[in-house]
Amino acid sequence: MSRTWCFDEDRAVSRRTMLRQAAAGFGGLALAGLAAEPVQATGSANPLAPRDPQFTPTAKRVIFLFMHGGPSQVDTFDYKPLLERDHGKPLPFAKPRVFSSATGNLLKSPWKFQQYGESGAWVSELFPHVARHVDKMCIINSMHGSNSRHGGALLELHTGSDTFVRPSMGSWITYGLGTENQDLPGFITICPTLTHGGVNAYSSAFLPAVYQGTPLGNASIPSDRAKIPFIENAEGTARHLQRLELDLLHEMNVERQSETGPDTALEARINSFELAFRMQSAAPELQDLSGESETIQKLYGLDNPQTANFGRQCLMARRFIERGVRFVQCTHSYKWDQHGGLRADHTKNALEVDQPIAALLADLSSRGLLEDTLVLWGGEFGRTPVAQGDDGRDHNPQGYTMWLAGGGAKPGLVYGKTDDYGYYSVENKVHLHDLHATILHMLGFDHTSLTYRFAGRDFRLTDVHGEVIHDLLA
């Protein structure tokens, strides 16, 4: 039974009731999701305390640039001269059995490609700014996944499973490493998608809820309005009074633990309230970009309406990881699903992200952060080299492109191949499980041993799959 605290002779309030009522006044809503589940003991009273990896890492943090919808590999980073030569002809081999709707003959890319850098990587004219950084990038042209539908493919990319609710990649990483700034969440997602899995893409699932991603806005909100929710105290309680409330809860907790022993579930809730309290001071300044120089703001394209939205996301990502946030995701949503209007829409999409992404790579490099910050770019799948209608491409999980930069990824590498037309991954194939295993390796973890016991079995990000692709490592 909970201990009863008496404030007057007519009214008795249990310790848990006191916790629930007091919490409402000091910004607990800022991280309400973090209080939803108990935390398994991790060797520290603070579940977000930084923890050592299993071995020396090359990356300490991750920025994931998610292109929601599925950018076309054969129009971006996977040059196929035979596709141009055989434009309009039938595909000379069988198409996959699973597709969203009928497709026709081969469709050449509307954009020209050329080689860049010492690596000689081919990049289309859609990405002139990013192309200047190919010698920093590790381009994987042989990605493949298991699902041709947005919802399943998006969840597989983010969680390792296209069929079950599982913890997200950012949650696993934060669970393994904690975070370096105790005044901010360990996992932040900026303007996340509301569709194709929604919150499951950044959910902690059965991991303790403290590892769930904290959303800043969502895909329907411009990034200049994407703030950590409810960071202001709704009740208007003065800061010193909020501190007194938290101190009282701590005193009550210590009293209970002296009698009954540790209560990890309750510790998790109080930790989340403490973090929300600290965030009231740290987060507003961090989310205010006005202190950045005019040069930096122009670098990220904040002076251009076409690039400003994603530019803010990339600049905020740099600011967050600079302050010790472990995993930050920026989402360009939901724009890359060109079943029709390929020429117009891929042009517009690339214009919105090209300069900001190049700025992020340049900025991280100049600050010495790219060395141990892993940048990941890609969508949930690619597109077919055959046409839908006159100017569209269908979903293609059989072979597509993602790229890495920094954090120990081998720079200037183009890895793997698709077939002559860009449909199937055929050489040095990399499944999403392999990508996850490799990312965890770069962060200092054996993916087979970063586990969490739930419902009688040990779970991991890669489940029972995945191999580290050592060729991708510097």
C-alpha positions as CSV (number, residue, x, y, z in Angstrom):
1,M,0.0,0.0,0.0
2,S,1.2,3.5,-0.8
3,R,2.2,5.7,2.1
4,T,-0.4,8.3,3.0
5,W,0.7,12.0,3.4
6,C,-1.7,14.1,5.4
7,F,-1.8,17.8,4.6
8,D,-4.7,18.5,7.0
9,E,-6.9,16.4,9.3
10,D,-9.7,16.2,6.7
11,R,-7.7,15.3,3.6
12,A,-5.2,12.5,3.0
13,V,-3.4,12.2,-0.3
14,S,-1.4,9.1,-1.4
15,R,2.1,9.5,-2.6
16,R,1.1,8.4,-6.2
17,T,-1.8,10.9,-6.2
18,M,0.5,13.6,-5.1
19,L,2.9,12.7,-7.9
20,R,0.1,12.8,-10.4
21,Q,-1.3,16.1,-9.3
22,A,1.9,17.9,-8.7
23,A,3.4,16.8,-12.0
24,A,0.7,18.7,-14.0
25,G,2.2,22.0,-12.8
26,F,5.8,21.7,-13.8
27,G,6.0,20.9,-17.5
28,G,5.5,17.2,-17.3
29,L,3.5,17.4,-20.5
30,A,6.7,18.3,-22.3
31,L,7.6,14.6,-22.1
32,A,4.4,13.0,-21.2
33,G,5.2,10.0,-23.4
34,L,8.3,9.3,-21.3
35,A,6.2,8.6,-18.3
36,A,4.0,6.0,-19.9
37,E,6.1,2.9,-19.1
38,P,8.4,1.6,-16.4
39,V,12.2,1.6,-17.0
40,Q,14.2,-1.5,-16.7
41,A,17.2,-1.1,-14.4
42,T,20.3,-0.1,-16.5
43,G,22.9,0.4,-13.7
44,S,22.1,4.1,-13.3
45,A,19.4,6.0,-11.5
46,N,19.1,8.1,-14.7
47,P,18.2,6.0,-17.7
48,L,19.5,8.7,-20.1
49,A,22.9,8.9,-18.5
50,P,25.7,8.4,-21.0
51,R,26.9,4.8,-21.2
52,D,30.0,3.3,-22.7
53,P,29.6,1.3,-25.9
54,Q,30.9,-2.3,-26.1
55,F,34.0,-1.3,-28.1
56,T,35.6,1.8,-29.4
57,P,33.1,3.5,-31.8
58,T,33.8,5.7,-34.8
59,A,30.5,7.5,-34.5
60,K,29.0,9.1,-31.3
61,R,25.8,10.4,-32.8
62,V,23.5,10.1,-35.8
63,I,21.6,12.5,-38.1
64,F,19.0,10.7,-40.3
65,L,17.8,12.7,-43.3
66,F,14.7,10.8,-44.3
67,M,13.2,11.4,-47.8
68,H,9.7,10.1,-47.2
69,G,8.0,8.6,-50.3
70,G,11.0,6.9,-52.0
71,P,13.4,9.0,-54.2
72,S,14.4,7.4,-57.5
73,Q,17.9,5.9,-57.5
74,V,18.1,6.0,-61.3
75,D,17.4,9.7,-61.2
76,T,19.8,10.6,-58.4
77,F,22.9,8.5,-57.6
78,D,22.7,5.4,-59.7
79,Y,23.6,6.2,-63.3
80,K,22.4,3.7,-65.9
81,P,23.5,4.5,-69.5
82,L,21.6,1.4,-70.8
83,L,18.4,2.8,-69.4
84,E,19.0,5.9,-71.6
85,R,19.9,3.8,-74.6
86,D,16.9,1.5,-74.3
87,H,14.3,4.1,-73.4
88,G,10.8,3.0,-74.4
89,K,11.7,-0.7,-74.8
90,P,10.3,-3.5,-72.6
91,L,12.3,-4.6,-69.6
92,P,14.3,-7.6,-70.8
93,F,13.7,-9.6,-67.7
94,A,10.9,-10.4,-65.3
95,K,9.4,-7.7,-63.1
96,P,8.8,-8.5,-59.4
97,R,5.5,-10.1,-58.6
98,V,4.5,-7.4,-56.1
99,F,3.8,-3.9,-57.4
100,S,1.3,-1.2,-56.6
101,S,-0.1,-0.9,-60.2
102,A,0.8,-1.7,-63.8
103,T,4.0,-0.5,-65.2
104,G,5.2,-0.1,-68.8
105,N,8.5,0.1,-70.7
106,L,11.8,1.5,-69.7
107,L,11.9,5.2,-68.8
108,K,15.2,7.0,-69.1
109,S,16.1,9.7,-66.5
110,P,15.1,13.2,-67.5
111,W,18.3,14.5,-65.8
112,K,21.9,14.4,-66.9
113,F,24.6,12.7,-64.8
114,Q,28.2,13.5,-64.4
115,Q,31.1,12.4,-62.3
116,Y,32.4,14.4,-59.3
117,G,35.3,14.5,-57.0
118,E,38.3,12.2,-56.8
119,S,36.0,9.2,-56.3
120,G,34.4,9.9,-59.7
121,A,30.9,9.2,-58.3
122,W,28.1,9.7,-60.7
123,V,25.4,12.2,-59.5
124,S,22.5,13.7,-61.4
125,E,21.9,17.3,-62.0
126,L,19.2,17.2,-59.4
127,F,21.8,17.4,-56.6
128,P,24.5,19.9,-57.7
129,H,25.3,21.0,-54.1
130,V,25.5,17.6,-52.6
131,A,27.6,16.4,-55.6
132,R,30.4,18.6,-54.4
133,H,30.7,16.4,-51.3
134,V,30.8,13.0,-52.8
135,D,34.3,12.5,-51.5
136,K,32.8,12.7,-48.0
137,M,30.1,10.2,-48.8
138,C,29.7,6.4,-48.9
139,I,27.1,5.8,-51.5
140,I,25.3,2.4,-51.3
141,N,23.7,1.6,-54.6
142,S,22.7,-2.0,-53.7
143,M,20.1,-1.4,-50.9
144,H,17.1,-3.7,-50.8
145,G,14.2,-4.3,-48.4
146,S,11.3,-6.6,-47.9
147,N,8.2,-4.5,-48.5
148,S,6.8,-2.6,-51.5
149,R,4.3,-0.6,-49.5
150,H,5.0,2.7,-47.8
151,G,3.8,1.7,-44.4
152,G,5.6,-1.6,-44.2
153,A,8.8,-0.3,-45.9
154,L,8.9,2.8,-43.7
155,L,8.6,0.7,-40.5
156,E,11.3,-1.7,-41.7
157,L,13.7,1.1,-42.3
158,H,13.0,2.7,-38.9
159,T,12.4,-0.3,-36.7
160,G,13.7,-3.4,-38.6
161,S,10.3,-4.9,-38.9
162,D,7.6,-4.4,-41.5
163,T,4.9,-6.4,-39.7
164,F,5.2,-5.8,-35.9
165,V,5.5,-2.8,-33.6
166,R,9.1,-2.7,-32.6
167,P,11.4,0.0,-31.1
168,S,12.8,2.5,-33.6
169,M,16.4,2.8,-34.5
170,G,16.8,6.0,-32.6
171,S,15.3,4.4,-29.5
172,W,17.7,1.4,-29.7
173,I,20.7,3.8,-30.0
174,T,19.6,6.0,-27.1
175,Y,18.9,2.8,-25.0
176,G,22.4,1.6,-25.7
177,L,24.3,4.9,-25.3
178,G,22.1,7.3,-23.3
179,T,22.7,10.9,-24.2
180,E,25.5,13.4,-23.6
181,N,23.2,16.3,-22.5
182,Q,21.0,15.7,-19.5
183,D,18.9,18.9,-20.2
184,L,17.6,17.5,-23.6
185,P,16.0,14.3,-24.9
186,G,18.4,11.7,-26.3
187,F,16.3,11.3,-29.5
188,I,14.6,14.1,-31.4
189,T,12.6,13.9,-34.6
190,I,11.9,17.1,-36.5
191,C,8.6,17.3,-38.5
192,P,8.0,13.5,-38.5
193,T,5.5,12.0,-40.8
194,L,1.9,11.4,-39.6
195,T,1.3,8.7,-42.1
196,H,2.6,5.2,-43.0
197,G,3.2,4.2,-39.4
198,G,3.2,7.6,-37.8
199,V,4.5,7.5,-34.2
200,N,5.7,3.9,-34.6
201,A,8.5,5.3,-36.7
202,Y,10.0,6.9,-33.6
203,S,8.3,4.8,-30.9
204,S,10.2,3.0,-28.2
205,A,7.6,0.2,-28.3
206,F,8.4,-2.2,-25.5
207,L,11.7,-0.4,-24.6
208,P,11.3,2.0,-21.6
209,A,9.4,5.0,-22.8
210,V,12.2,7.4,-21.9
211,Y,13.9,6.3,-25.1
212,Q,11.0,7.3,-27.4
213,G,11.7,10.1,-29.9
214,T,10.6,13.6,-28.9
215,P,8.8,15.1,-31.9
216,L,9.2,18.7,-32.9
217,G,6.1,19.5,-34.8
218,N,5.0,17.1,-37.5
219,A,4.9,16.9,-41.3
220,S,1.9,19.3,-41.5
221,I,3.7,22.1,-39.6
222,P,6.4,24.3,-41.1
223,S,9.7,23.8,-39.4
224,D,9.8,27.4,-38.1
225,R,6.9,26.4,-35.9
226,A,8.3,23.0,-35.0
227,K,9.0,23.2,-31.3
228,I,9.2,20.8,-28.4
229,P,5.6,20.6,-27.3
230,F,4.3,22.0,-24.1
231,I,7.7,23.3,-23.1
232,E,6.1,26.2,-21.3
233,N,4.5,25.5,-18.0
234,A,0.8,25.5,-18.7
235,E,-0.1,26.6,-15.2
236,G,2.2,29.5,-15.1
237,T,3.8,28.3,-11.9
238,A,7.0,30.1,-11.0
239,R,10.2,28.2,-11.5
240,H,11.2,28.2,-7.8
241,L,7.8,26.7,-7.0
242,Q,8.2,24.0,-9.6
243,R,11.6,23.2,-8.0
244,L,9.9,22.9,-4.6
245,E,7.3,20.5,-6.1
246,L,10.0,18.3,-7.6
247,D,12.1,18.4,-4.3
248,L,9.0,17.3,-2.4
249,L,8.5,14.4,-4.8
250,H,12.1,13.4,-4.4
251,E,11.8,13.5,-0.6
252,M,8.7,11.3,-0.7
253,N,10.5,8.9,-3.1
254,V,13.5,8.6,-0.8
255,E,11.2,8.0,2.2
256,R,9.4,5.2,0.3
257,Q,12.6,3.6,-0.9
258,S,14.0,3.5,2.6
259,E,11.0,1.3,3.5
260,T,10.3,-0.8,0.5
261,G,13.3,-0.6,-1.8
262,P,13.8,0.8,-5.3
263,D,10.8,1.4,-7.5
264,T,12.2,1.7,-11.1
265,A,8.8,2.6,-12.6
266,L,8.4,5.6,-10.3
267,E,12.0,6.6,-10.8
268,A,11.4,6.7,-14.5
269,R,8.4,9.1,-14.1
270,I,10.3,11.4,-11.8
271,N,13.3,11.4,-14.2
272,S,11.0,12.4,-17.0
273,F,9.6,15.3,-14.9
274,E,13.1,16.4,-14.0
275,L,14.1,16.4,-17.6
276,A,11.0,18.4,-18.6
277,F,11.9,21.0,-15.9
278,R,15.5,21.3,-17.2
279,M,14.3,21.6,-20.8
280,Q,12.3,24.7,-19.9
281,S,15.7,26.5,-19.7
282,A,17.7,24.7,-22.3
283,A,15.3,24.1,-25.2
284,P,13.9,27.5,-26.0
285,E,17.4,29.1,-26.6
286,L,18.5,26.0,-28.6
287,Q,15.5,26.2,-30.9
288,D,16.0,29.9,-31.6
289,L,18.1,30.2,-34.8
290,S,18.3,34.0,-34.7
291,G,21.7,33.8,-33.0
292,E,23.2,32.0,-36.0
293,S,25.3,34.3,-38.2
294,E,23.8,35.6,-41.5
295,T,26.5,33.5,-43.3
296,I,25.3,30.3,-41.7
297,Q,21.6,31.1,-42.3
298,K,22.3,31.7,-46.0
299,L,24.5,28.6,-46.2
300,Y,21.5,26.5,-45.1
301,G,19.1,28.4,-47.5
302,L,17.1,30.1,-44.8
303,D,16.9,33.2,-47.0
304,N,15.1,31.3,-49.8
305,P,11.5,30.2,-49.4
306,Q,12.2,27.0,-51.4
307,T,15.0,25.8,-49.1
308,A,14.1,27.4,-45.8
309,N,11.8,24.7,-44.5
310,F,14.3,21.8,-44.7
311,G,17.2,24.2,-44.1
312,R,15.9,24.9,-40.7
313,Q,15.6,21.2,-39.9
314,C,19.2,20.6,-40.9
315,L,20.5,23.6,-39.0
316,M,18.5,22.5,-35.9
317,A,19.9,19.0,-36.3
318,R,23.4,20.4,-36.2
319,R,22.6,22.5,-33.1
320,F,21.1,19.5,-31.3
321,I,23.9,17.1,-31.9
322,E,26.4,19.9,-31.0
323,R,24.7,20.0,-27.6
324,G,24.9,16.3,-27.1
325,V,21.6,14.9,-28.5
326,R,22.3,11.3,-29.6
327,F,20.0,10.8,-32.5
328,V,18.2,13.5,-34.6
329,Q,15.9,12.8,-37.6
330,C,14.9,15.4,-40.2
331,T,12.0,14.4,-42.5
332,H,11.2,15.7,-45.9
333,S,7.6,14.4,-46.0
334,Y,5.7,13.1,-47.9
335,K,6.9,14.3,-51.3
336,W,9.0,11.7,-53.2
337,D,6.2,9.3,-54.3
338,Q,6.1,10.1,-58.0
339,H,3.8,7.6,-59.7
340,G,3.3,10.6,-62.0
341,G,4.8,14.0,-62.4
342,L,8.3,12.7,-62.0
343,R,10.1,15.5,-63.8
344,A,8.3,18.4,-62.1
345,D,8.1,16.9,-58.6
346,H,11.5,15.3,-58.2
347,T,12.9,18.7,-59.5
348,K,11.0,20.5,-56.8
349,N,11.9,18.0,-54.1
350,A,15.6,18.0,-54.8
351,L,15.7,21.8,-54.9
352,E,14.2,21.9,-51.4
353,V,16.8,19.6,-49.8
354,D,20.0,19.8,-51.9
355,Q,21.4,23.0,-50.6
356,P,20.5,22.3,-46.9
357,I,22.0,18.8,-47.0
358,A,25.2,20.1,-48.6
359,A,25.3,22.9,-46.0
360,L,24.9,20.4,-43.2
361,L,27.9,18.3,-44.5
362,A,30.0,21.4,-44.9
363,D,29.1,22.8,-41.5
364,L,29.7,19.6,-39.6
365,S,33.0,19.2,-41.4
366,S,34.2,22.7,-40.6
367,R,33.3,22.3,-37.0
368,G,35.1,18.9,-36.7
369,L,31.8,17.2,-36.0
370,L,31.5,15.1,-39.1
371,E,34.4,12.9,-38.0
372,D,32.2,11.3,-35.2
373,T,28.7,12.2,-36.5
374,L,27.1,9.7,-38.9
375,V,24.8,11.3,-41.5
376,L,22.4,8.9,-43.1
377,W,20.3,9.8,-46.2
378,G,17.5,7.9,-48.0
379,G,13.9,6.9,-48.3
380,E,11.9,3.8,-47.5
381,F,12.6,2.3,-51.0
382,G,13.5,3.5,-54.5
383,R,11.6,3.6,-57.8
384,T,11.3,1.4,-60.8
385,P,13.3,2.0,-64.0
386,V,10.1,1.3,-65.9
387,A,7.3,3.8,-66.4
388,Q,3.9,4.3,-64.8
389,G,2.0,6.4,-67.3
390,D,4.1,8.8,-69.3
391,D,6.0,10.4,-66.4
392,G,6.0,8.3,-63.2
393,R,7.8,5.4,-61.5
394,D,6.4,2.7,-59.1
395,H,7.8,1.7,-55.7
396,N,10.9,-0.4,-55.9
397,P,12.4,-2.1,-52.7
398,Q,14.4,-4.5,-54.9
399,G,17.4,-2.2,-55.5
400,Y,17.9,1.4,-54.5
401,T,20.3,4.0,-53.0
402,M,21.1,5.3,-49.6
403,W,24.3,7.1,-48.5
404,L,26.3,7.6,-45.4
405,A,28.8,10.4,-44.5
406,G,31.1,10.8,-41.5
407,G,31.1,8.8,-38.4
408,G,33.6,6.2,-39.7
409,A,31.9,5.5,-43.0
410,K,34.4,5.1,-45.8
411,P,34.5,8.4,-47.7
412,G,34.5,8.5,-51.5
413,L,33.1,5.0,-51.9
414,V,30.4,3.8,-54.3
415,Y,29.4,0.4,-53.0
416,G,27.3,-2.3,-54.7
417,K,25.4,-2.4,-57.9
418,T,22.0,-2.8,-59.4
419,D,21.4,-4.5,-62.7
420,D,22.0,-2.6,-66.0
421,Y,18.7,-0.8,-65.7
422,G,18.6,-0.2,-61.9
423,Y,15.8,-2.6,-60.9
424,Y,17.4,-5.3,-58.8
425,S,20.4,-5.2,-56.4
426,V,22.8,-7.7,-57.9
427,E,26.3,-7.0,-56.4
428,N,27.3,-6.6,-52.8
429,K,23.7,-6.5,-51.7
430,V,22.9,-4.6,-48.5
431,H,19.6,-5.4,-46.8
432,L,18.1,-2.9,-44.3
433,H,19.1,-5.4,-41.5
434,D,22.7,-5.2,-42.7
435,L,22.5,-1.4,-42.7
436,H,21.2,-1.4,-39.1
437,A,23.9,-3.8,-38.0
438,T,26.6,-1.6,-39.6
439,I,25.3,1.6,-38.0
440,L,25.3,-0.1,-34.6
441,H,28.9,-1.3,-35.2
442,M,30.0,2.2,-36.0
443,L,28.4,3.3,-32.7
444,G,30.4,0.6,-30.8
445,F,27.9,-2.2,-30.6
446,D,27.7,-5.8,-31.7
447,H,24.1,-5.8,-33.1
448,T,23.6,-9.3,-31.8
449,S,24.2,-8.4,-28.2
450,L,22.4,-5.0,-27.9
451,T,19.2,-6.7,-26.7
452,Y,16.2,-6.1,-24.5
453,R,14.2,-8.9,-22.8
454,F,10.5,-8.7,-23.4
455,A,7.7,-11.2,-23.3
456,G,10.1,-14.0,-22.6
457,R,12.7,-13.4,-25.3
458,D,15.6,-11.2,-26.2
459,F,14.8,-8.7,-28.9
460,R,17.2,-6.6,-31.0
461,L,17.0,-4.0,-33.8
462,T,18.1,-6.6,-36.4
463,D,16.0,-9.4,-34.9
464,V,17.6,-12.7,-36.1
465,H,19.1,-11.1,-39.2
466,G,21.8,-8.7,-40.3
467,E,25.6,-8.7,-41.1
468,V,28.0,-5.8,-40.6
469,I,29.2,-4.6,-44.0
470,H,32.9,-4.0,-43.2
471,D,33.6,-2.7,-46.7
472,L,31.6,0.4,-45.7
473,L,33.9,1.3,-42.8
474,A,36.8,3.6,-43.1
